[in-house]
Amino acid sequence: MGNWLSLVWGGVVGAGATVIALDYRNVGLRVYDLIAQRSPGDGVDPRFSPDIMRGIFGVLGVVFLAATGMSAFGMF
């Protein structure tokens, strides 16, 4: 059961990060606005743009989906 839970968790995190990275239905902009609202001070640094955030989430999505796929097929 533990193996299935890690596969599901990795798939959900990877898919969610990919959805944010691809900005499906402006989810990426909503996440960026949420981060800006929750950050202390005057919001996020101006150098941290929605495009940079989408790039970071894209990398995370690829890493999590690749790791989940590899563990699903017993590659590690």
Backbone hydrogen bonds, N-H to C=O, Kabsch-Sander energy under -0.5 kcal/mol:
donor,donor_aa,acceptor,acceptor_aa,energy
5,L,1,M,-1.9
6,S,2,G,-1.9
7,L,3,N,-1.9
8,V,4,W,-2.7
9,W,5,L,-2.7
10,G,6,S,-2.4
11,G,7,L,-2.3
12,V,8,V,-2.6
13,V,9,W,-2.5
14,G,10,G,-2.4
15,A,11,G,-2.6
16,G,12,V,-2.5
17,A,13,V,-2.4
18,T,14,G,-2.0
19,V,15,A,-2.4
20,I,16,G,-2.0
21,A,17,A,-2.3
22,L,18,T,-2.6
23,D,19,V,-0.5
23,D,20,I,-0.7
24,Y,19,V,-1.8
26,N,23,D,-1.6
27,V,24,Y,-1.4
30,R,26,N,-1.7
31,V,27,V,-2.5
32,Y,28,G,-2.2
33,D,29,L,-2.4
34,L,30,R,-2.2
35,I,31,V,-2.5
36,A,32,Y,-2.4
37,Q,33,D,-2.2
38,R,34,L,-2.0
39,S,35,I,-1.4
48,F,45,D,-1.9
49,S,47,R,-1.4
53,M,49,S,-2.2
54,R,50,P,-2.4
55,G,51,D,-1.9
56,I,52,I,-2.2
57,F,53,M,-2.6
58,G,54,R,-2.0
59,V,55,G,-2.1
60,L,56,I,-2.3
61,G,57,F,-2.6
62,V,58,G,-2.3
63,V,59,V,-2.5
64,F,60,L,-2.8
65,L,61,G,-2.5
66,A,62,V,-2.5
67,A,63,V,-2.6
68,T,64,F,-2.3
69,G,65,L,-2.4
70,M,66,A,-2.6
71,S,67,A,-2.2
72,A,68,T,-2.0
73,F,69,G,-1.7
74,G,71,S,-0.7
75,M,70,M,-3.1
76,F,70,M,-0.6
